[in-house]
Amino acid sequence: MQADSRVFELGKNRIEALSDGIFAIAMTLLVLELHLPNLPPNAPNVQVAPALWQLWPKFLTYAVSFLSLGVYWIGHHNMYHAIRRADRVLLWLNILFFMFVSLLPFSTSVLNAFRQTQVAPLFFGANLTGIGWLLYLQWAYASAQPEMLAGFVTPAYRTLVRSRFLLIPMIATLTMLVCFWSVEILLAVYAGLLPWYMIPGKFNRYPAHSAARSTSATLQACAMQPRGWWGASPSKISEMCPSPASHTCVRKPASHCMACCCPSGVSPWTLR
């Protein structure tokens, strides 16, 4: 008797649900750092306005932390649009990622409480940097295994996304190491980088065109081949596509085939 060699697959829906919940809670907790000025309820405008102005450092910290979490949430959301399934390694990378995300309200509190020290901005910067690196590691791991990715993801798409996700933690790490001696400069650099992060990357427009070209090329190739595995030897067809009529196109080495042409349609697979 042979052991079952099927890959243990997990859906991604639970990861996305946990992501939304943790980001929502962490982003909400950030506002607890903003406290009302210690003034009587009948205080005049001349007292309220200066008291609110004195809170500007906390408002700046709040804005940078909140928008940073928003950037990472969008990146995580976009990433899992391109990921088809998860495994245990990806799950644990997400757990570590969420641990750093949930820590950001505390590191923001430390920064607000000890603004004159060098430890506080270094701790805050390390927290943001850790989130960025763990987000990058998720994509680096998933992109190294094409069977975990959606059908529209091509090598060029993987490279574009990898470059985008790598740039954010690299800049965050450099900022943390260079600007830790000044909270104001650290926050100013992070705040200046946030609009750049919000600019859509080329890969946001890439999948539609890439998928169209991939499907068109596969259709042309399959039109010239018998039904079954394109490029596969006849002896390999039953092994690689046990149920062609049901669109069950399983992953196989690139030396066997590059696409599966089922009788009911075409299911392009990129196998590299």
C-alpha positions as CSV (number, residue, x, y, z in Angstrom):
1,M,0.0,0.0,0.0
2,Q,1.3,3.4,-1.0
3,A,1.0,6.4,1.3
4,D,-1.2,9.3,0.1
5,S,1.2,11.8,-1.5
6,R,-1.3,14.6,-2.0
7,V,-0.2,18.0,-0.8
8,F,-1.9,19.2,2.4
9,E,-3.8,22.3,1.2
10,L,-5.6,25.0,3.2
11,G,-7.9,27.7,2.0
12,K,-7.0,31.4,2.4
13,N,-10.4,32.6,3.5
14,R,-9.6,32.2,7.2
15,I,-6.4,34.1,6.8
16,E,-8.2,37.0,5.1
17,A,-10.9,37.1,7.8
18,L,-8.3,37.1,10.6
19,S,-6.4,39.8,8.8
20,D,-9.5,42.1,8.6
21,G,-10.2,41.6,12.3
22,I,-6.7,42.2,13.6
23,F,-6.1,45.2,11.4
24,A,-9.5,46.7,12.4
25,I,-8.8,46.3,16.1
26,A,-5.2,47.6,15.9
27,M,-6.2,50.6,13.8
28,T,-9.0,51.4,16.3
29,L,-6.7,51.1,19.4
30,L,-4.4,53.8,18.0
31,V,-7.0,56.5,18.7
32,L,-6.9,55.7,22.4
33,E,-3.6,57.6,22.5
34,L,-5.4,60.9,21.9
35,H,-6.8,62.3,25.2
36,L,-8.8,65.4,25.9
37,P,-6.9,68.4,27.2
38,N,-7.2,68.8,31.0
39,L,-9.5,71.8,30.8
40,P,-12.9,72.6,32.4
41,P,-16.0,72.1,30.1
42,N,-16.6,75.9,30.0
43,A,-13.0,76.7,28.9
44,P,-12.9,79.5,26.3
45,N,-11.6,79.2,22.8
46,V,-8.3,80.9,23.7
47,Q,-7.5,78.0,26.1
48,V,-8.9,75.1,24.0
49,A,-7.1,76.0,20.7
50,P,-3.6,76.1,22.2
51,A,-4.3,72.9,24.2
52,L,-5.3,71.1,21.0
53,W,-2.3,72.4,19.2
54,Q,-0.1,71.0,21.9
55,L,-1.4,67.5,20.9
56,W,0.1,67.8,17.3
57,P,2.9,65.3,18.1
58,K,0.4,62.7,19.1
59,F,-1.8,63.5,16.1
60,L,1.2,63.0,13.8
61,T,2.1,59.7,15.4
62,Y,-1.5,58.6,15.1
63,A,-1.7,59.5,11.4
64,V,1.6,57.8,10.6
65,S,0.7,54.6,12.5
66,F,-2.8,54.5,11.1
67,L,-1.8,55.1,7.5
68,S,1.1,52.6,7.8
69,L,-1.3,49.9,8.9
70,G,-3.6,50.9,6.0
71,V,-0.7,50.5,3.6
72,Y,0.2,47.0,4.9
73,W,-3.5,45.9,5.0
74,I,-3.8,46.9,1.3
75,G,-0.6,45.1,0.5
76,H,-1.8,42.0,2.3
77,H,-5.2,42.2,0.6
78,N,-3.6,42.5,-2.9
79,M,-1.2,39.7,-2.1
80,Y,-3.9,37.2,-1.3
81,H,-5.8,38.1,-4.4
82,A,-2.9,36.4,-6.2
83,I,-2.5,33.5,-3.8
84,R,-4.8,30.5,-4.4
85,R,-4.2,28.5,-1.3
86,A,-2.0,28.3,1.9
87,D,0.0,25.8,3.8
88,R,1.4,25.5,7.3
89,V,4.4,27.6,6.6
90,L,2.4,30.5,5.2
91,L,0.0,30.2,8.1
92,W,2.8,30.7,10.6
93,L,4.3,33.6,8.6
94,N,0.8,35.2,8.9
95,I,0.7,34.6,12.6
96,L,4.1,36.4,13.1
97,F,2.9,39.1,10.7
98,F,-0.3,39.7,12.8
99,M,1.7,39.6,16.0
100,F,3.7,42.6,14.8
101,V,0.6,44.4,13.6
102,S,-1.1,44.0,16.9
103,L,2.0,45.4,18.7
104,L,1.9,48.7,16.8
105,P,-0.5,50.4,19.2
106,F,1.8,49.7,22.1
107,S,4.9,50.8,20.2
108,T,3.0,54.0,19.3
109,S,2.3,54.5,23.0
110,V,6.0,54.1,23.8
111,L,6.9,56.6,21.2
112,N,4.4,59.2,22.6
113,A,5.6,58.6,26.2
114,F,9.3,58.7,25.7
115,R,9.8,61.1,22.8
116,Q,13.2,62.4,24.1
117,T,14.9,59.0,24.1
118,Q,16.5,57.1,21.2
119,V,15.1,53.8,22.3
120,A,11.4,54.8,21.7
121,P,11.8,55.7,18.0
122,L,14.1,52.7,17.4
123,F,11.4,50.4,19.0
124,F,8.6,52.0,16.9
125,G,10.7,51.8,13.7
126,A,11.6,48.2,14.4
127,N,7.9,47.4,14.8
128,L,7.0,48.9,11.4
129,T,10.0,47.4,9.8
130,G,9.1,43.9,11.1
131,I,5.6,44.2,9.6
132,G,7.1,45.0,6.2
133,W,9.6,42.2,6.2
134,L,7.1,39.6,7.3
135,L,4.7,40.8,4.5
136,Y,7.6,40.4,2.0
137,L,8.5,36.9,3.3
138,Q,5.0,35.8,2.7
139,W,5.2,36.7,-0.9
140,A,8.7,35.4,-1.3
141,Y,7.6,32.0,0.0
142,A,4.4,31.8,-2.0
143,S,5.9,33.0,-5.2
144,A,8.6,30.3,-5.0
145,Q,5.8,27.7,-5.3
146,P,3.8,28.5,-8.4
147,E,1.1,25.9,-7.5
148,M,0.1,28.2,-4.6
149,L,-0.6,31.1,-6.9
150,A,-3.6,32.0,-9.0
151,G,-3.7,31.2,-12.7
152,F,-3.0,34.7,-13.9
153,V,0.3,35.1,-12.0
154,T,3.2,34.9,-14.4
155,P,7.0,35.1,-13.6
156,A,7.0,38.8,-14.6
157,Y,4.1,39.5,-12.2
158,R,5.9,37.7,-9.4
159,T,9.0,39.8,-10.0
160,L,7.0,43.0,-10.0
161,V,5.2,42.2,-6.7
162,R,8.4,41.0,-5.1
163,S,10.2,44.3,-5.9
164,R,7.3,46.3,-4.6
165,F,7.1,44.4,-1.3
166,L,10.9,44.5,-0.9
167,L,11.2,48.2,-1.3
168,I,9.0,49.1,1.6
169,P,10.8,47.3,4.4
170,M,14.2,48.3,3.0
171,I,13.3,52.0,3.2
172,A,11.7,51.5,6.6
173,T,14.9,49.8,7.9
174,L,17.1,52.5,6.5
175,T,14.9,55.2,8.1
176,M,14.9,53.5,11.4
177,L,18.7,53.2,11.5
178,V,19.4,56.7,10.3
179,C,16.7,58.8,12.0
180,F,16.2,57.0,15.4
181,W,17.8,59.9,17.2
182,S,14.9,62.3,16.4
183,V,11.3,61.4,16.7
184,E,10.2,64.3,14.5
185,I,12.5,63.5,11.7
186,L,11.6,59.8,11.9
187,L,7.9,60.5,11.6
188,A,8.4,63.2,8.9
189,V,10.3,60.7,6.7
190,Y,7.6,58.0,7.3
191,A,4.9,60.5,6.6
192,G,6.6,61.6,3.4
193,L,6.9,58.0,2.2
194,L,3.3,57.1,2.7
195,P,1.9,59.0,-0.4
196,W,4.5,57.1,-2.5
197,Y,3.2,53.8,-1.1
198,M,-0.3,54.8,-2.2
199,I,0.7,55.1,-5.9
200,P,-0.7,52.1,-7.7
201,G,2.1,49.8,-8.9
202,K,2.4,48.4,-12.5
203,F,1.4,45.0,-11.2
204,N,-2.1,46.3,-10.4
205,R,-2.8,46.6,-14.1
206,Y,-0.7,43.6,-15.1
207,P,-2.9,40.6,-14.4
208,A,-5.7,41.4,-16.8
209,H,-3.4,41.8,-19.8
210,S,-1.1,39.0,-18.8
211,A,-4.0,36.6,-18.3
212,A,-5.5,37.5,-21.6
213,R,-2.2,36.9,-23.4
214,S,-1.7,33.6,-21.6
215,T,-5.2,32.3,-22.3
216,S,-4.9,33.3,-26.0
217,A,-1.6,31.6,-26.4
218,T,-2.9,28.4,-24.7
219,L,-6.0,28.4,-26.9
220,Q,-3.9,28.6,-30.1
221,A,-1.6,25.9,-28.9
222,C,-4.4,23.6,-27.8
223,A,-6.2,24.0,-31.1
224,M,-3.2,22.3,-32.8
225,Q,-3.0,19.5,-30.3
226,P,-5.2,16.5,-29.3
227,R,-7.3,16.8,-26.3
228,G,-5.4,16.0,-23.1
229,W,-2.1,17.3,-21.9
230,W,-0.4,19.6,-24.4
231,G,3.1,18.5,-24.9
232,A,2.7,15.3,-22.8
233,S,3.5,11.9,-24.2
234,P,0.5,9.6,-24.5
235,S,1.7,7.4,-21.7
236,K,1.7,10.3,-19.3
237,I,-1.8,11.6,-20.1
238,S,-3.6,9.2,-17.7
239,E,-1.1,9.9,-15.0
240,M,-1.2,13.6,-15.2
241,C,-4.8,14.3,-16.1
242,P,-6.9,11.4,-14.6
243,S,-10.2,13.2,-15.2
244,P,-9.8,15.6,-18.2
245,A,-13.5,16.1,-18.7
246,S,-13.9,17.5,-15.2
247,H,-11.2,20.2,-15.5
248,T,-9.0,18.4,-13.0
249,C,-5.7,19.7,-14.2
250,V,-3.1,18.7,-11.6
251,R,0.3,20.2,-11.2
252,K,3.2,18.3,-12.8
253,P,6.9,19.1,-13.6
254,A,7.6,21.5,-16.5
255,S,9.3,18.8,-18.4
256,H,5.9,17.0,-18.9
257,C,3.7,19.8,-20.1
258,M,2.9,23.5,-19.8
259,A,-0.9,23.5,-20.1
260,C,-3.9,21.3,-19.7
261,C,-6.5,21.3,-22.5
262,C,-9.6,19.7,-21.2
263,P,-12.5,18.8,-23.5
264,S,-14.8,21.2,-21.8
265,G,-12.5,24.1,-22.0
266,V,-9.0,25.3,-21.4
267,S,-7.3,25.6,-18.0
268,P,-3.9,27.3,-18.4
269,W,-1.2,26.3,-15.8
270,T,2.2,27.9,-15.7
271,L,4.6,25.3,-14.5
272,R,8.1,26.6,-13.9
